[in-house]
């Protein structure tokens, strides 16, 4: 429930005159999944929707269906089975790995599309004579992909579009993703999360937000204030969500207002170029105790080549200023497995020496979180070939050796899980049996197969 897309869909579907939305999660125990609201099993519903923002959740989607009486393959389902719809960023940039499972896949954003899909279902459900007719009835809705009627990205049924155009919600002030269900036992459950920006204008070569979620849209300040005010009696802390929150023109004004309203504030990862002393002081006054930045690389040439034109001098200046205004913990998000990494290792060593001098004067801690570069479709790096597992493990070892030190914490993501994510993000329909059988070894072998661009989706 920390995914704002779930909150948005939950609210929109419950606002539909003919539908109510119930939540179903995969139980840890070997029980059939049932809804939180009614304890109904998933095969009792008319429509099932999965919003997927992380490739490794593909296995969980299959497991949910396995524990039900619903056939996993779309072609094996008939009119007695629920209509199964997939969405979310993973399926937007590559719907093919799970194409044989879903009846419909929404490519893009759901604010308007979900209502159109539900309206169409109500319109045709009593008149269609076959599952095929039901699915084809959605073929004219922008962003809807019907995998059963496509082969290698080419429609096999007359009348279907040769290009699936990504659905974009442009009237960004009309609907807002925010925490509409309080779930205190989840991550960020004590915080009112609100999306104030979508898409990023910076266009970093590895970034989904800057290449797929375009155009960049910013919520109006009045809309943000109105929503926060309406939930003020429930929450005392606000989480401002977006890929470039620090670059929003009104951000300082908003934080000042939140402070006046006696609300604490948390912000998503901040871009170094947007941080100055005034902004950092406002964040501290608003209750922030830690700061998160994403320089990705310490070698400026590598960083600049990927679209992050921010100097190490600026980074160090922001770091020192953050300590001066009272931040005790700073987290850096980093990437490895790309470029001439010996240059990056040397830069890390130099940077460690410089922050070591800073830490002598301030009682603060720094943590580095490293993730191998995972190329995503529709980004400029989509065809970048990953290093081998052995090469990545060696880089991981050297990173830890270089950065190990007092008041410096280093965390490196699982190489195995990262390679699986790479394979799933760029795979085609041929890998579905491997996902179905959870054949992780063969899936990881697909990490190193050249990526074939997905030409039938129009981002």
N, C-alpha and C positions, 0 to 999 in steps of 0.2 A: 504493500500500500504506500510505499514511498515513491512510486512512479506516478507522476502527475497525470500521465495519459489515462491511467485507470480512474482517477478522480473525475477527469473531464468526461470520459465516456459514461461513467456511472451516473453522473448528473444529467447528461444529455439524453440517455436512453430512458431514465426514469421520468424525464419530462415529455416523453412521447405518449400520445393518447392511448396507444394500444399495447405498449410494452412496459414491463418493469425489469430492472437489471439486478441480478443477484451475483454475488462474488463466489468464485470457486478457486481454491488453491490446492496444490498437490500435498496430501498428508505425508508426513515422514513415515508413518506406519503403513503397512500393506492394506489399507482400507480403500474402498471405492470413494472417489472424490464426491463430496456433497456440498451444496451451497451453504454459506454462512447464514443467509437470511431465512431459508425455509427447510434446510436439510434434505432438499430434493437431490437425487442423483442427476448427473449431467445428461443422461439419455432421456430425461423427462422434459427437456427444454426444446423450444422450437428452433432457437438460434444459439450457437456457441461462438464466442469471439475470443481470440488470443492476441494480445498485444505483446510483441517480442522485441526487446531492446538489447538482447545479449545472446549471441549464437549458441552458447552452451545450454541455453534453455530449450533448444530443439529436442533434446532427449526428454525433458520434462513434459513437453506437449505430447509426445508419443506415449509416455508413461500414463498420463491422465486418460488418454483414449484406451490404452490397454486395460485399465482397471474398470472400464465401462463395457457396455454391450454394443458400442458403436464401432463399426469397421474402421480401421485406420486409413485405408485407401479410399479416396473419394469415389472412384469408379465402382466400388462395392457397396455404396450406400444407395438407398432408395428413398421414396417420399416419406417413409415412416421414420427416417432418421433426422436429427437436427441438421440445419444448414450450418456448416462450419466455415467461419471467416477468419482470416489471418490479417494482421496489420502490424504496424510498428516499423522502426527504422531498419531493422535487419531485413525484413521482407520487402521494404521499399527499394533498397539498393541491390538486393538479390533474392527474388522469390523462389528461385529454382530448387534449392536443396529440399524444401518441403512442399514443392508444387503438387506432388502426387497425393498429398494428405488433405490439402485445403480445397473446399469447393469454390470459394472466392478469396482473392487476396486484394486488399486495398493498397495501392501504390500511392503513398503520400499521406496527407493530413486528413483527419477524420471529422473535424468540426461540422462541416456541411454534409459530407458524404454519408455519415452514419444515418442521418435522418432520411436521406434519399433511398438508402438500401432498405431500411425498415419500412418505409412507405411502400416501396415496390413489393416487398414480401407480403404485406397485408393485401395489396391489390391483386396479386396473382395466385396466392397460396391455394385458394379453393377452386381455381379454374385449370391449373396445369395438370396434365395427365401423366407426366413422367419426370424423373429427376433431371433429365437433360433439358426439358422445357423450362423447368424452374430455374436452372442455372443460366440458360440463355436469356432469360427475361431481364437479367441484370447487365447485359452486354453493352447497353448504351449509356451507362452511368460512368462519367469521367473518373479515371483512376482505378476502376474495377477490372481486375485481371481474372479470367476464368481458366485456370491452368489445364483443365481436361480437354479444352478445345484448342490447344496450342501444342505444336511440336517443334522443338529447336527455335522457339520464338516466332514461329509462323502459324497464323490461324488455320485450322483445319475445317472450319465451318464458315460458310459464306456470310458476310455481313459484319463480322467482328473486325475490329480495328487492327491494323498491322503494327501500330505503335500504341503502347499504353502510356498515356500522359500522366505524370505525377500530379496528384491532386494538391493544390495549394490553397490555403485559407488566407485570403488577403485582407478581409475586414477584421483586423486583429483586435480591435476594441469591442467587437460585438460579442465574442465569447472569450473566456479566460480559463486557463488551467490553474486550478488552485485546490487546496486541501478542503474538500467538502465532506469528508468522512474522517472523524478523529479516531486514530488507532494508536494509542499510547505505547503499545508493546512492539511497535515497529521502529526501524531506523527513521530518525527525524519526526517521530510520532508526536513529540511535544511542540512541534513548530508548525506555524501556518506557512506553508510553501505557496508561492505564487510566481508564475512565469511572467516576467516583465519584458522579456526579449526572446526572439526566435531568429535563428540564422546569424551568421557572423560575416561582416564585410571584409575581414582581413585576408581570407582565402589561403590560409596555410595549406601546403600541399598534401598533408596527411589527414586533414580535419574534415569530418563529416558535416559538422555545423556550418563550415564555411564553403562547402561545395555542393551540398545536397539540400540543406534547409533554406536555401535562398528563395526569395529576397529576405534581407534582414528587416525584421519588423519590431517596433518598439511600442509597448503598451502606453497609453496616455497616462500622465500623472494623475489625472482626476479619477480614472477607472481604478487605478491601483489604490488610491486613498479610500475610495468608496468601499472596495472589497475588504481591505484591511480593517476599516472601521466596523464593518458588519460582523466581523469575527473577533473583534477586540475583547469581548467578554469571555471568549473561549480560550484564546491563545494569548500568551504574553511575549512570544518570540516569533519573528517573521523571517523566513528564508527567501531571499530574492534570487530567482533562478533565471539563468540565461548564459550564453557563451561569452558575452562581453559586457557584463553588468557594469564594470567600472567605466566603460565608454559611453554609457547612456547620458545624454546632456543634462538630465535633471537629477542624477543620482545623489549628488550632495544635498540638494533641496529635499529629496525624499527621506534621506537618512535623518536630516535635521528634524523633519516633521515627525518621524517615528520616535525620535528621542523625546520630543515634546509630548508625544502621546504615551510616553513611558513604556515603549515597546523595545525589547532587545532585537538585534538584527544579526543575521548571518548571511553571508554572500557566497555565491559560487566562486570557483577558481578565478583569480584576477589576473589580468594582463599587466605586465610590469610597466608598460608605457602609460597606463591610466592612473598610476599611483603617485600621489604627492603627499606632502606632510599633512595638509589640511584633510584630505580624504582619509588617511590613516588615523588621524586623531578623531575624526567623526566615528570611524568604525570602533575605536576603543571606547568612546563615550557611549556607543550603542551596545556595548557589552561583549564585543568580539574579543576573544583571548588568543586566538590563533589566526594565522594568515596563510593562505594557500596560493601559490603561484605556479605557473607551468612554463619554465624556460625551455624545457625539452632537451636542449643540449647546452653544454658550457663552451664548446668551441663555436666562436661567433660565425665562422665561415659556414659551418654546417647549419647552424641555426638560421642564418640569413638566407641560405639557399632554399630553405623550406618555407620561407615567408615570414619569419619572426625577426624583424629588423630592430632588435633591441640589444644594446651593448651590455657587456658584463659590468662596466662602470655604473650604468643605470641600475642594474640589478643589485650591485653592492650598496649603492646609495639608498635604494629602497629598503634593503635589508637593515642597514644601520639606522635609518629613520624609524623603521618599525620597532626596533629595540628601544630607541629613545622615547617613543611615545608609549611604551609599556607592553608590547607584544612579547610573550614568553616562548611561544612556539611558532615556528615557521616551517611549512611543508612545501617541498618542490616536487612537481611531477616531471619525470624524466623519461626519455626514450633511449633505447640502445638497439644494436643490430642494424645500423644504417651508416653508410658513408665510411670514410677512412677512420676506423674507430680508435686507432692508436693516437690520432690527433685529439680525439675526444677524451681519451684516458689521460693524456698529458694536461688537457684543459681542466679536467676534474681535479687532478693533483694540485695544479696551481690555485684553483678556486678554493680547495680545502685549506690551503695555507693562508689564504686571505681571510676566509671566514674564521679560521682559528684565531687570528689576531683580534677580530671583532669580539669573539666569544670571551676573550680574556677580560673585556670591559663590561660585559652584560651577562646577567644570569638568565640565559635563554638556551633553547634547544632547537636544533635543526634536524628535520627528517627528509630523506630522499626516497621517493617511491619510483622505482624503475619498471618499465613495461617494454617488452620488445616491440619494435615497429610492426603493426598489423595493418598491411595495406587493405583499404576498403574500395569496393567498386565505386566508380564515378568520382574518385579523387585522382589528382595527377599521378599519384603513386600506385594506382591500382595494379599495375603490371610489375611492380618491384618484386624481385625474387628474394624470399627469406633466406637467411643463413641457416645452416644445418643446426640440429639440436646440439651437437658437440661444440660448434662455434659459439652459439649463444650461451651455453653453459660456461665456456671459457671466459667470455666477456663478463658474464655475471660474477664469476670468481674474482676477476681482476677489479671490477667495480667495488666489490665488498672489501677487498684488500686495501684499495686506495683510500676509501672513505671511512674506514673503521677508525673511530676515535671517540674521545670523551665528548659527551653532549651532542654527538652526531649519530643519528639512527639511519640505517639503510634497510630498505625492504625491496625485494625484487620479485616480480610476479612469477608464477610457475611457468617454466619454459614449455612443459608438456601441454598445459592448458592453453597457452598462447598459440602454439602450433596448431592445436585443434581448432581454435577460433579462426586462425588464418585459413585453414582448409575449408571450414564451413562457410566463411564469408565469401569465398571465391568459387565454390564448387557449383556444379550443375546438377541436373536431375540424376545423373549416374551415381551420385554418392548417397542417394536416399536409402538404398538397401543397407549401406554401411551404418547410417544413422539408426535405422530400424533395428539392426542387429547389434548395435553398440560396438561395432568393430573398430575400436579406437586406433589400433595399430595401422590398419589400412587407411583409415581416415587421415592420419598424420602423414602418410606417404603422399596424399593428395596435396599437401602443403606445397610441394615442390613441382607440381605440374603447372606449366605456363597458363596464366589466366587468359580466358577468352572473354573479351568485353561483351557486355549485355546490351545488345543493340536495339532490342525491341521495346526497351523502356526509355521514355523521354523525360529525363530529369530536368 
